[in-house]
Amino acid sequence: MAKQNTQVSEAAAALWRSETRAATLVVRAPFAGELKDVPPDLRIGDDIRRLERPGILIASTVAVVEAYVTEADLDRVRTGASARLILLDGRTLPLVVSEVAHISTRALDVAELASTNEGPIAVRRGTGGTLVPERAIYRVILATSDPSAETTSRLAGRIVIEAAPRSFIDILYRKAVALIIRESSM
């Protein structure tokens, strides 16, 4: 009887582990919206790899913009700061910084920004074809609640974020300190 109870307990624990694992494999969106840029060969019921993007979720009430800043400018970017997206045709979209990453991006997810695709971020090819930034860059998420904002999956332009000005002396000082630290660690 004890052996049978042990087997039942082990089976129950295995079932619980399987159900818990299955729950983590379900893709859930953090907000309601429309899924755009879905790969054409992706079908319902297909398996996707971990961290693979099945598309881009666009919120219907908020336009979200993803941008990247260099390490040198990271300390100047603050959550809640005003910003604007200047589109290629000259139109502007007012934004607010909603999130600033404090860990550098290991792999660039936006291929259009990569230097290999004539973008502004210098990258090299990593394992599995990933785009690895040459310098430390940090992701910044900006948002607008303007209902008239265009909510297409991709908008090309430049981001201007309001930040405290930095003097030329401060820039030189920071570069000198970084150089000294880098040289002393070699």
C-alpha positions in Angstrom: 0.0 0.0 0.0 2.9 2.4 0.9 4.5 1.7 -2.5 1.2 2.5 -4.3 0.8 5.8 -2.3 4.4 6.7 -3.3 3.7 6.0 -7.0 0.5 8.1 -6.8 2.4 11.0 -5.2 5.1 10.8 -7.8 2.6 10.8 -10.6 0.7 13.7 -9.1 4.0 15.7 -8.8 4.9 14.8 -12.4 1.4 15.9 -13.6 1.7 19.2 -11.6 5.2 19.9 -13.1 3.9 19.2 -16.6 0.9 21.4 -16.2 3.1 24.2 -14.8 5.5 23.9 -17.7 2.6 23.9 -20.2 1.2 27.1 -18.7 4.6 28.8 -19.3 4.5 27.8 -23.0 1.4 29.7 -23.8 2.0 33.0 -25.5 0.0 35.8 -23.7 0.0 39.5 -24.7 0.5 42.0 -21.9 -2.1 44.3 -23.4 -4.9 44.2 -26.0 -4.1 45.1 -29.5 -3.6 44.0 -33.1 -0.9 41.5 -34.1 1.1 42.8 -37.1 4.2 41.6 -39.1 3.4 37.9 -38.5 5.7 35.7 -40.5 3.8 34.4 -43.5 4.7 30.7 -42.8 3.5 30.8 -39.1 0.2 28.9 -38.6 -2.1 28.3 -35.7 -0.7 25.4 -33.7 2.9 25.8 -34.9 5.7 25.7 -32.3 7.9 28.7 -31.9 11.3 28.9 -30.3 11.9 30.6 -27.0 12.3 34.4 -27.5 11.2 34.2 -31.1 8.9 37.0 -32.0 5.6 35.8 -33.6 4.9 39.4 -34.7 4.5 42.8 -33.2 1.5 43.6 -31.0 0.2 47.1 -31.7 -2.0 48.7 -29.0 -5.1 50.3 -30.4 -5.1 53.2 -28.0 -1.4 53.9 -27.6 1.3 54.2 -30.2 4.6 52.6 -28.8 8.0 53.5 -30.2 11.2 51.5 -29.5 14.5 53.4 -29.7 18.0 52.9 -28.5 20.5 55.2 -26.8 24.2 54.9 -26.3 25.8 54.3 -22.9 27.1 57.8 -22.9 23.5 59.2 -23.0 21.9 56.7 -20.7 22.2 58.7 -17.6 20.4 61.7 -19.2 17.3 59.8 -20.3 14.6 59.7 -17.6 11.2 58.0 -17.4 8.5 60.6 -18.0 10.7 62.8 -20.2 9.1 64.5 -23.2 10.2 63.4 -26.6 9.1 63.5 -30.2 9.4 61.2 -33.2 10.4 63.2 -36.4 9.2 61.1 -39.3 11.0 61.1 -42.7 8.2 63.3 -44.2 8.7 66.0 -41.5 5.6 65.2 -39.4 6.2 64.9 -35.7 4.6 62.7 -33.1 4.7 63.7 -29.4 6.0 61.0 -27.1 6.8 60.3 -23.5 9.6 58.0 -22.2 7.8 55.1 -20.5 10.7 52.7 -19.9 14.5 52.8 -20.0 16.5 49.6 -19.9 19.3 49.4 -17.4 21.0 46.4 -19.0 22.6 46.8 -22.5 21.0 45.0 -25.4 22.8 41.8 -26.3 21.1 41.3 -29.6 19.4 43.9 -31.8 15.9 42.8 -32.6 15.1 45.6 -35.1 17.0 44.6 -38.2 16.2 47.9 -39.9 18.5 49.7 -37.4 21.5 47.5 -38.0 24.5 48.8 -40.0 24.3 45.6 -42.1 20.9 47.0 -43.4 22.2 50.6 -43.7 20.9 51.5 -40.2 22.7 53.7 -37.6 23.7 51.0 -35.1 27.0 49.2 -35.8 26.6 45.5 -35.5 28.3 42.2 -36.2 26.8 38.8 -36.9 26.7 36.6 -33.8 25.9 32.9 -33.4 22.8 31.9 -35.2 22.8 35.0 -37.3 21.9 37.3 -34.4 22.8 41.0 -34.7 25.2 41.9 -31.9 25.8 45.6 -31.3 29.4 46.7 -31.4 28.9 49.2 -28.6 26.7 49.2 -25.6 23.2 50.4 -26.4 20.1 50.5 -24.2 16.5 50.1 -25.3 14.0 53.0 -24.6 10.3 52.6 -24.9 8.3 55.7 -25.7 4.5 56.0 -25.9 1.8 58.4 -26.8 -1.9 58.3 -25.9 -2.8 60.6 -28.8 -5.8 58.8 -30.5 -5.0 60.4 -33.8 -1.5 58.9 -33.8 -0.8 56.6 -36.7 -0.6 53.1 -35.4 1.2 51.2 -38.1 3.7 48.5 -37.3 6.8 50.5 -38.4 7.5 54.2 -38.7 10.9 55.5 -39.8 12.3 58.6 -38.3 14.5 60.0 -35.5 13.7 60.4 -31.8 14.5 63.6 -29.9 14.3 63.2 -26.1 14.4 66.2 -23.8 17.3 65.9 -21.4 19.6 68.1 -19.4 22.3 69.6 -21.5 25.9 68.4 -21.1 28.9 70.7 -21.3 31.8 70.0 -23.6 34.1 69.8 -20.5 31.8 67.2 -19.0 32.0 65.1 -22.2 35.8 65.4 -22.3 36.0 64.5 -18.6 33.8 61.4 -19.1 35.8 60.2 -22.1 39.1 60.7 -20.2 37.9 58.8 -17.2 36.6 55.9 -19.4 39.9 55.8 -21.2 41.8 55.6 -17.9 39.6 52.9 -16.5 39.8 50.9 -19.8 43.6 51.2 -19.9 44.1 50.3 -16.2 42.1 47.1 -16.6 44.3 45.8 -19.4 
